[in-house]
């Protein structure tokens, strides 16, 4: 009975986030299938793409391993690693949200004071997570099938996505045992997902190509990755489910360790204790701006590392992609579709396309800054700050300053990494300027997310966290993948990233960026008015 109540509580709490996650992943599978049919409908064009990928292992690092020029196997090669990456992130966040976050805010202790056993909430989270992944796998399979892919292979692809998600559900539960805060646990779990993607990529890049250049056998590195295990199902080809046993084994092992650890630690405690603070505070903590920065800088550094990694990929791959694609018009159009209005050299277009993802990372960093305001309000610490001479307007402006600084730092990290890696790979010094311009072009879109979510915080504070990630997910899906999967212009225009300037060539149209800066200013002013007028609340 209590287990059922806790399950229903999780469903009700996550209903909006789950719908967005599951439908977003499913629609990515559907639209990708339809778009690839339209763009690479003939076997010859698909074979050209696969030989390009095999000849440039850096592309395999991002995509996966080819398994033939058939339409369905080509779709699986193009999109599965992204689906698995999203499933991993969804499950790691889900696990932490219903375990460590519950302990951090004291809700787990309240549940523990009822007749429910101490392990019952964890069991409820496990059952709930497994059910969510089964639904995710079914939706992915149906979306692939709706895109006219083979039904049997589609259900294998759906099970591979679900299996990857279940593996990272266990990893997220385990991370929650080690870290003292939900932010720390989310960071560890997300790092594990990123590492799995990287190990899979290394294994694919070091794999053995076939004589015809259409197949690659992954190296042993991919066996270290749950994403690699899902990829080895070879959906639409061998259709083998045996590799998914590794996913289930990892989940089962992680869950068993979780129960052992949970039985030996106090509620709210962690295996890795928090670092002891200073005896006296630094002078920078005498004001609310210094405090806001102190609370955010570890998270900001993490996002900067992510921006730098994407910048590194942009710099390293730009020359390789430019040389490999050459005069192939179809491939050029595919890369250009990632950047609305893209023109100029192929290397410049590719750098701008990658920097859209750096812009997404910068926007995510800004969103977390606003979410921190909401967390401070719920925890009651914001009320302590506002009980001093710090006004609500000053408090909001301080977080705006930190959010803007965070956006700039992420973009600069990506630009520096891209520029230096371009020069190191043999490109001209002009690529440094291209990288910084591409980074600057993403600033307005990220500021829009910062200001609009601050407005949501002022008007509908309880919606801040859920709506923040939802808006970013929708904007990323329509803006980043819209051109690749052939979405109509009206759908792509929903995303701020679609309107980011494209600083390529001699004539750059910055009007989209100017309009977005205006929107950010107006939203920021309205947010200031809303925050000053509403009451603080913990619900």
C-alpha positions as CSV (number, residue, x, y, z in Angstrom):
1,X,0.0,0.0,0.0
2,X,2.7,2.5,1.0
3,X,4.8,1.5,-2.0
4,X,1.8,2.3,-4.3
5,X,1.4,5.7,-2.6
6,X,5.1,6.5,-3.1
7,X,4.9,5.4,-6.7
8,X,1.9,7.6,-7.4
9,X,3.7,10.5,-5.7
10,X,6.7,10.2,-8.0
11,X,4.5,10.0,-11.1
12,X,2.5,13.0,-10.1
13,X,5.6,15.0,-9.2
14,X,7.4,14.2,-12.5
15,X,4.5,14.2,-14.8
16,X,5.5,17.3,-16.8
17,X,9.3,16.5,-16.9
18,X,8.7,12.9,-17.9
19,X,6.4,13.9,-20.7
20,X,8.9,16.3,-22.1
21,X,11.9,13.9,-21.8
22,X,10.1,10.8,-23.2
23,X,8.3,12.7,-26.1
24,X,11.4,14.6,-26.9
25,X,13.6,11.5,-27.2
26,X,10.8,9.7,-29.2
27,X,10.3,12.6,-31.5
28,X,14.0,12.8,-32.2
29,X,13.9,9.2,-33.3
30,X,10.8,9.8,-35.5
31,X,12.0,13.0,-37.2
32,X,15.5,11.6,-37.7
33,X,14.2,8.6,-39.5
34,X,11.9,10.7,-41.8
35,X,14.7,13.2,-42.5
36,X,17.3,10.7,-43.3
37,X,14.9,9.0,-45.7
38,X,14.5,12.4,-47.5
39,X,18.2,13.4,-47.4
40,X,19.9,10.1,-47.9
41,X,17.3,8.1,-49.7
42,X,19.6,6.3,-52.0
43,X,22.2,3.8,-51.0
44,X,25.0,5.6,-52.8
45,X,24.7,8.8,-50.7
46,X,24.6,6.7,-47.5
47,X,27.7,4.8,-48.5
48,X,29.5,8.1,-49.2
49,X,28.7,9.3,-45.7
50,X,29.8,6.1,-44.1
51,X,33.1,6.0,-45.9
52,X,33.6,9.6,-44.8
53,X,33.0,8.6,-41.2
54,X,35.3,5.6,-41.4
55,X,38.0,7.7,-43.0
56,X,37.8,10.2,-40.1
57,X,37.6,8.4,-36.7
58,X,36.8,11.7,-35.1
59,X,33.4,11.5,-36.6
60,X,32.9,8.0,-35.2
61,X,33.8,9.5,-31.9
62,X,30.6,11.5,-32.1
63,X,28.3,9.1,-34.0
64,X,28.9,5.4,-33.5
65,X,29.9,2.5,-35.6
66,X,28.5,2.0,-39.1
67,X,26.9,-1.4,-39.9
68,X,26.2,-1.1,-43.6
69,X,24.5,1.3,-46.0
70,X,21.0,0.0,-45.4
71,X,18.5,2.8,-44.6
72,X,17.5,1.4,-41.1
73,X,21.1,0.6,-40.1
74,X,22.1,4.0,-41.2
75,X,19.4,5.6,-39.1
76,X,20.6,3.6,-36.0
77,X,24.2,4.7,-36.7
78,X,23.2,8.4,-37.0
79,X,20.9,8.7,-33.9
80,X,21.2,5.9,-31.3
81,X,24.2,7.3,-29.4
82,X,22.3,10.6,-28.9
83,X,19.1,8.8,-27.7
84,X,21.2,6.7,-25.3
85,X,23.0,9.8,-24.0
86,X,19.6,11.6,-23.3
87,X,18.2,8.4,-21.7
88,X,21.3,8.3,-19.4
89,X,20.9,11.9,-18.3
90,X,17.2,11.5,-17.8
91,X,17.7,8.5,-15.5
92,X,20.6,9.9,-13.5
93,X,18.7,13.0,-12.7
94,X,15.6,11.0,-11.9
95,X,17.5,8.8,-9.4
96,X,19.1,11.7,-7.6
97,X,15.9,13.8,-7.5
98,X,14.0,11.0,-5.6
99,X,16.9,10.0,-3.3
100,X,19.6,12.5,-2.4
101,X,17.4,15.5,-3.0
102,X,14.7,14.1,-0.7
103,X,17.3,13.6,2.1
104,X,18.9,17.0,1.5
105,X,15.6,18.8,2.0
106,X,14.4,16.7,4.9
107,X,11.5,15.0,3.1
108,X,13.0,11.5,3.4
109,X,13.1,11.9,7.2
110,X,9.4,12.8,7.2
111,X,8.6,9.6,5.2
112,X,10.8,7.6,7.5
113,X,8.7,8.7,10.5
114,X,5.7,6.9,8.9
115,X,5.2,3.1,9.0
116,X,7.2,2.9,5.7
117,X,10.5,1.0,6.0
118,X,13.6,3.0,5.4
119,X,14.2,1.2,2.1
120,X,10.7,1.6,0.8
121,X,11.3,5.0,-0.9
122,X,14.4,3.6,-2.6
123,X,12.4,0.5,-3.8
124,X,9.7,2.9,-5.1
125,X,12.3,4.9,-7.0
126,X,13.7,1.7,-8.5
127,X,10.3,0.3,-9.6
128,X,9.3,3.8,-10.9
129,X,12.5,4.2,-12.8
130,X,12.2,0.8,-14.5
131,X,8.6,1.5,-15.5
132,X,9.6,4.9,-16.9
133,X,12.3,3.2,-19.0
134,X,10.0,0.6,-20.3
135,X,7.6,3.4,-21.5
136,X,10.6,5.2,-23.0
137,X,11.7,2.1,-24.9
138,X,8.1,1.5,-26.2
139,X,7.8,5.1,-27.3
140,X,11.2,5.0,-29.1
141,X,10.2,1.8,-30.8
142,X,6.9,3.1,-32.0
143,X,8.4,6.3,-33.2
144,X,11.0,4.4,-35.2
145,X,8.3,2.2,-36.6
146,X,6.1,5.3,-37.5
147,X,9.1,6.5,-39.5
148,X,8.7,3.3,-41.6
149,X,11.6,1.5,-40.0
150,X,11.6,-2.2,-39.6
151,X,9.4,-3.2,-36.6
152,X,11.7,-5.9,-35.2
153,X,14.7,-3.7,-35.3
154,X,12.8,-0.7,-33.9
155,X,11.9,-2.7,-30.8
156,X,15.5,-3.8,-30.4
157,X,16.5,-0.1,-30.6
158,X,13.8,0.8,-28.1
159,X,15.0,-1.9,-25.7
160,X,18.6,-0.8,-26.2
161,X,17.6,2.8,-25.2
162,X,15.6,1.5,-22.2
163,X,18.5,-0.8,-21.1
164,X,20.9,2.1,-21.2
165,X,18.5,4.2,-19.1
166,X,18.2,1.4,-16.5
167,X,21.9,1.1,-16.2
168,X,22.3,4.8,-15.5
169,X,19.3,4.6,-13.1
170,X,21.5,2.4,-10.9
171,X,24.5,4.7,-11.4
172,X,22.5,7.7,-10.3
173,X,21.2,5.8,-7.2
174,X,24.8,4.9,-6.3
175,X,26.1,8.5,-6.8
176,X,23.4,9.7,-4.4
177,X,24.9,7.6,-1.7
178,X,28.4,9.1,-2.0
179,X,27.6,12.8,-2.4
180,X,26.3,15.1,0.3
181,X,24.2,17.3,-2.0
182,X,21.9,16.7,-4.9
183,X,24.0,19.0,-7.0
184,X,27.1,17.0,-6.3
185,X,25.3,13.7,-7.0
186,X,23.9,15.1,-10.3
187,X,27.4,16.2,-11.2
188,X,28.9,12.8,-10.5
189,X,26.1,11.0,-12.3
190,X,26.2,13.3,-15.4
191,X,30.0,12.8,-15.5
192,X,29.5,9.1,-15.6
193,X,27.1,9.5,-18.5
194,X,29.6,11.7,-20.3
195,X,32.4,9.2,-19.6
196,X,30.3,6.4,-21.0
197,X,29.8,8.4,-24.1
198,X,33.5,9.1,-24.3
199,X,34.6,5.5,-23.8
200,X,32.1,4.4,-26.4
201,X,33.5,7.1,-28.8
202,X,37.1,6.0,-28.2
203,X,36.2,2.4,-28.9
204,X,34.4,3.3,-32.1
205,X,37.2,5.6,-33.3
206,X,39.8,2.9,-32.7
207,X,37.6,0.2,-34.2
208,X,38.6,-2.0,-37.2
209,X,37.0,-0.9,-40.5
210,X,35.9,-3.4,-43.1
211,X,37.4,-3.6,-46.6
212,X,34.4,-1.8,-48.2
213,X,34.5,1.0,-45.6
214,X,30.9,0.5,-44.6
215,X,31.3,-1.4,-41.4
216,X,33.4,-0.9,-38.2
217,X,34.1,-3.4,-35.4
218,X,34.4,-1.4,-32.2
219,X,37.6,-1.7,-30.1
220,X,37.5,-3.1,-26.5
221,X,37.0,0.4,-25.1
222,X,33.3,0.3,-26.0
223,X,32.8,-2.6,-23.7
224,X,33.4,-0.2,-20.8
225,X,30.3,1.8,-21.7
226,X,26.6,1.1,-21.2
227,X,26.0,3.2,-24.4
228,X,28.4,0.9,-26.2
229,X,26.5,-2.1,-24.9
230,X,23.3,-0.7,-26.4
231,X,25.0,0.0,-29.7
232,X,26.2,-3.6,-29.9
233,X,22.7,-4.9,-30.2
234,X,23.1,-4.0,-33.9
235,X,19.4,-3.0,-34.3
236,X,18.1,-3.6,-37.8
237,X,21.0,-6.0,-38.4
238,X,21.9,-8.8,-36.0
239,X,19.1,-7.7,-33.6
240,X,20.8,-9.3,-30.6
241,X,19.7,-8.5,-27.1
242,X,22.6,-10.3,-25.3
243,X,24.6,-7.1,-24.7
244,X,21.8,-5.6,-22.7
245,X,22.5,-8.2,-20.0
246,X,25.5,-6.0,-19.2
247,X,23.2,-3.1,-18.6
248,X,21.0,-5.1,-16.3
249,X,24.0,-6.5,-14.5
250,X,25.4,-3.0,-13.9
251,X,22.0,-1.8,-12.6
252,X,21.6,-4.8,-10.3
253,X,25.1,-4.5,-8.9
254,X,24.7,-0.7,-8.3
255,X,21.3,-1.3,-6.6
256,X,22.7,-4.0,-4.4
257,X,25.5,-1.7,-3.3
258,X,23.0,1.0,-2.6
259,X,21.0,-1.1,-0.2
260,X,24.2,-2.2,1.6
261,X,25.4,1.4,2.0
262,X,21.9,2.7,2.9
263,X,21.8,0.2,5.8
264,X,25.0,1.6,7.3
265,X,24.6,5.3,7.0
266,X,22.4,7.9,8.7
267,X,19.6,9.6,6.7
268,X,21.0,12.8,5.2
269,X,24.6,11.6,5.6
270,X,26.9,10.7,2.7
271,X,29.9,8.4,2.3
272,X,32.0,11.4,1.2
273,X,31.6,14.1,3.9
274,X,31.5,17.7,3.0
275,X,34.7,19.7,3.2
276,X,35.2,21.7,6.4
277,X,34.8,25.4,5.9
278,X,37.0,28.2,7.0
279,X,36.9,29.5,10.6
280,X,36.2,33.0,9.3
281,X,34.5,34.0,6.0
282,X,36.4,35.8,3.3
283,X,35.6,39.5,2.8
284,X,34.0,38.7,-0.5
285,X,31.2,37.0,1.4
286,X,30.2,40.2,3.1
287,X,27.8,41.0,0.3
288,X,25.1,39.1,-1.5
289,X,27.0,39.2,-4.8
290,X,30.0,37.4,-3.3
291,X,27.7,34.8,-1.6
292,X,25.8,34.2,-4.9
293,X,29.1,33.6,-6.7
294,X,30.4,31.3,-3.9
295,X,27.3,29.2,-4.1
296,X,27.6,28.9,-7.9
297,X,31.3,28.7,-8.9
298,X,31.8,24.9,-8.7
299,X,28.8,24.4,-11.0
300,X,30.0,27.1,-13.4
301,X,33.4,25.5,-13.6
302,X,31.7,22.2,-14.6
303,X,29.8,23.9,-17.4
304,X,32.9,25.7,-18.6
305,X,34.6,22.3,-18.9
306,X,31.7,21.1,-21.0
307,X,32.0,24.2,-23.2
308,X,35.7,23.7,-23.6
309,X,35.2,20.1,-24.7
310,X,32.8,21.1,-27.4
311,X,35.1,23.9,-28.5
312,X,38.0,21.4,-28.7
313,X,35.9,19.2,-31.0
314,X,35.0,22.2,-33.2
315,X,38.7,23.1,-33.6
316,X,40.0,19.5,-34.1
317,X,37.3,18.4,-36.5
318,X,36.8,21.5,-38.6
319,X,39.8,20.9,-40.9
320,X,39.1,17.1,-41.1
321,X,35.4,17.6,-42.1
322,X,36.3,20.3,-44.6
323,X,38.9,18.1,-46.3
324,X,36.8,15.0,-46.2
325,X,33.5,16.4,-47.5
326,X,35.2,18.4,-50.3
327,X,32.8,19.2,-53.0
328,X,30.0,16.7,-52.0
329,X,27.0,19.0,-52.2
330,X,24.7,16.6,-50.2
331,X,27.0,16.4,-47.2
332,X,27.6,20.2,-47.3
333,X,23.9,20.8,-47.2
334,X,23.6,18.5,-44.3
335,X,26.2,20.3,-42.2
336,X,24.8,23.7,-43.3
337,X,21.3,22.7,-42.2
338,X,22.6,22.8,-38.6
339,X,23.1,26.6,-38.9
340,X,20.2,28.7,-40.2
341,X,21.5,31.0,-42.9
342,X,24.9,29.4,-42.8
343,X,27.3,30.5,-45.5
344,X,31.1,30.9,-45.9
345,X,33.6,28.1,-45.8
346,X,32.7,24.7,-44.7
347,X,35.1,24.9,-41.7
348,X,33.4,28.1,-40.6
349,X,29.9,26.6,-40.9
350,X,31.1,23.6,-38.9
351,X,32.5,25.7,-36.1
352,X,29.3,27.7,-35.9
353,X,27.2,24.5,-35.8
354,X,29.2,23.2,-32.9
355,X,29.0,26.5,-31.1
356,X,25.2,26.2,-31.0
357,X,25.8,23.4,-28.6
358,X,28.2,25.6,-26.6
359,X,25.4,28.1,-26.5
360,X,23.1,25.4,-25.1
361,X,25.6,24.7,-22.4
362,X,25.9,28.4,-21.5
363,X,22.1,28.6,-21.4
364,X,21.9,25.6,-19.1
365,X,24.5,27.2,-16.8
366,X,22.4,30.4,-16.7
367,X,19.3,28.3,-15.9
368,X,21.0,26.7,-13.0
369,X,21.8,30.1,-11.6
370,X,18.1,31.1,-11.5
371,X,17.2,27.7,-10.1
372,X,19.6,28.3,-7.3
373,X,17.5,31.4,-6.3
374,X,14.4,29.2,-6.2
375,X,16.3,26.6,-4.1
376,X,17.4,29.3,-1.7
377,X,13.8,30.5,-1.4
378,X,12.5,27.0,-0.7
379,X,15.2,26.3,1.9
380,X,14.5,29.5,3.7
381,X,18.0,30.9,3.3
382,X,16.8,33.7,1.0
383,X,14.6,35.0,3.7
384,X,17.7,35.3,6.0
385,X,19.5,37.3,3.3
386,X,16.6,39.6,2.7
387,X,16.2,40.2,6.4
388,X,19.4,42.3,6.2
389,X,19.8,45.5,4.2
390,X,19.8,43.6,1.0
391,X,16.7,44.4,-1.0
392,X,14.9,42.0,-3.3
393,X,16.0,44.0,-6.3
394,X,19.6,43.9,-5.2
395,X,19.4,40.1,-4.6
396,X,17.9,39.5,-8.1
397,X,20.5,41.8,-9.8
398,X,23.3,40.0,-8.1
399,X,22.1,36.7,-9.5
400,X,21.7,38.3,-12.9
401,X,25.4,39.4,-12.7
402,X,26.5,35.9,-11.7
403,X,24.4,34.4,-14.5
404,X,25.7,36.8,-17.1
405,X,29.3,36.1,-16.0
406,X,28.7,32.4,-16.1
407,X,27.4,32.6,-19.7
408,X,30.5,34.6,-20.8
409,X,32.9,32.2,-19.1
410,X,31.3,29.2,-20.7
411,X,31.4,30.8,-24.2
412,X,35.0,32.1,-23.7
413,X,36.1,28.6,-22.6
414,X,34.7,27.1,-25.8
415,X,36.2,29.9,-28.0
416,X,39.7,29.5,-26.5
417,X,39.6,25.7,-26.8
418,X,38.3,25.9,-30.4
419,X,40.8,28.5,-31.5
420,X,43.9,26.9,-30.0
421,X,43.0,23.4,-31.2
422,X,42.3,24.7,-34.7
423,X,45.8,26.3,-34.9
424,X,47.3,23.1,-33.4
425,X,45.7,21.0,-36.1
426,X,47.2,23.1,-38.8
427,X,44.5,25.7,-39.5
428,X,45.3,29.4,-39.9
429,X,45.2,31.8,-37.1
430,X,42.0,33.2,-38.6
431,X,40.1,30.3,-37.0
432,X,40.7,31.9,-33.6
433,X,38.7,35.0,-34.6
434,X,36.0,32.7,-36.1
435,X,35.7,30.8,-32.8
436,X,35.3,34.0,-30.8
437,X,32.7,35.4,-33.2
438,X,30.8,32.1,-33.1
439,X,30.9,32.2,-29.3
440,X,29.7,35.8,-29.1
441,X,26.8,35.0,-31.4
442,X,25.4,32.6,-28.8
443,X,25.4,35.2,-26.0
444,X,21.9,36.8,-26.8
445,X,20.1,33.4,-26.8
446,X,21.7,32.4,-23.5
447,X,20.7,35.8,-22.0
448,X,17.1,35.2,-23.1
449,X,17.0,32.0,-21.1
450,X,18.5,33.7,-18.1
451,X,16.0,36.6,-18.1
452,X,12.9,34.7,-19.1
453,X,13.4,32.1,-16.4
454,X,13.9,34.9,-13.9
455,X,10.5,36.2,-15.0
456,X,9.0,32.8,-14.4
457,X,10.6,32.8,-11.0
458,X,9.0,36.1,-10.2
459,X,5.5,35.1,-11.5
460,X,5.3,31.3,-11.1
461,X,8.1,30.4,-8.7
462,X,6.9,26.8,-8.2
463,X,7.4,26.2,-12.0
464,X,10.9,27.6,-12.1
465,X,12.9,24.3,-12.2
466,X,10.5,22.2,-14.3
467,X,9.8,24.9,-16.8
468,X,13.4,25.9,-17.0
469,X,14.6,22.6,-18.2
470,X,11.5,22.2,-20.4
471,X,12.2,25.5,-22.2
472,X,15.8,24.6,-22.8
473,X,14.9,21.1,-24.0
474,X,12.3,22.4,-26.5
475,X,14.7,25.2,-27.7
476,X,17.5,22.7,-28.2
477,X,15.4,20.2,-30.0
478,X,13.8,22.7,-32.4
479,X,16.9,24.9,-32.8
480,X,19.7,22.3,-33.0
481,X,18.1,19.3,-34.5
482,X,15.3,21.1,-36.4
483,X,17.4,21.6,-39.6
484,X,18.9,18.2,-39.4
485,X,15.6,16.4,-39.3
486,X,13.7,18.7,-41.6
487,X,11.3,20.6,-39.3
488,X,9.4,23.4,-40.9
489,X,10.6,27.0,-40.4
490,X,7.8,28.0,-38.0
491,X,8.8,25.2,-35.7
492,X,12.5,26.1,-35.8
493,X,11.7,29.7,-35.1
494,X,10.3,28.8,-31.7
495,X,13.9,28.3,-30.5
496,X,16.1,31.3,-29.6
497,X,19.1,29.4,-31.0
498,X,17.5,29.6,-34.5
499,X,17.8,33.4,-34.3
500,X,21.4,33.5,-33.2
501,X,23.6,35.5,-35.6
502,X,25.7,33.5,-38.0
503,X,29.1,35.3,-38.0
504,X,30.4,33.8,-41.3
505,X,31.6,35.6,-44.3
506,X,31.8,39.3,-44.9
507,X,28.2,40.3,-44.2
508,X,26.9,39.2,-40.8
509,X,23.3,39.9,-39.9
510,X,23.2,40.7,-36.2
511,X,19.6,41.7,-36.1
512,X,18.4,38.5,-34.5
513,X,20.9,39.0,-31.6
514,X,19.8,42.6,-31.1
515,X,16.2,41.5,-30.9
516,X,17.0,38.8,-28.4
517,X,19.0,41.3,-26.3
518,X,15.9,43.5,-26.2
519,X,13.7,40.6,-25.1
520,X,16.2,39.8,-22.4
521,X,16.2,43.4,-21.1
522,X,12.4,43.6,-21.1
523,X,12.1,40.2,-19.4
524,X,14.7,41.2,-16.8
525,X,12.8,44.4,-16.0
526,X,9.5,42.5,-15.6
527,X,11.2,40.0,-13.4
528,X,12.5,42.7,-11.2
529,X,9.0,44.1,-10.8
530,X,7.5,40.6,-10.1
531,X,10.1,39.6,-7.5
532,X,9.6,42.9,-5.6
533,X,5.8,42.5,-5.4
534,X,5.3,38.8,-4.6
535,X,5.7,37.1,-1.2
536,X,8.5,34.6,-0.5
537,X,7.3,31.0,-0.3
538,X,8.7,27.5,0.3
539,X,6.1,25.7,-1.8
